[in-house]
Amino acid sequence: KRYASGQEHRGTIKNRIGIDERPEIVDQKSRIGDWEGDTVMGADQRHCVLTLVERVTGYLVMKKLVARNKEQAATALARAIEQLQGRVHTITLDNGTEFHDYERVEQASGVKFYFATPYHSWERGTNENTNGLIRQYLPKGMCMRHISQADCEHIAAQLNDRPRQRLGFRTPSEVFARS
């Protein structure tokens, strides 16, 4: 029997910039426009949802993916950046294979992408917490084949209109709209 030598076999992300090289202003959470992203998987390991969460406000954008691959993720990221109309400075992602095509989006949009340290999900804590809230609507073990983009927008609207203690009981929508 051969044992893994601790090396990553799914491929590494080319030219990735680690989270430790991210500008200090992002860590300070002193400006709106720095986002964290991830995917929430369905039971069939194919259909999933891309989530982007703004670090200061907790504002959520969700995009339905019919496959967890780099083409779908890059298209969804580009649509989300376009939808947010210049309100995106940086995006911090995990190291999933679905984000291997980030450079195409980075070049087209001018948004800088950074990647968390592998297996350090707490480095994107805002996104991980929000994904937990999304699981109230899309529980683990649920197949996401029948989830539509409209369903994603409804869930995002519900969470964006939920008051948060860290925002002085204002909603992410309120705080994001005033920025």
Disulfide bonds with the S-S distance in Angstrom:
none
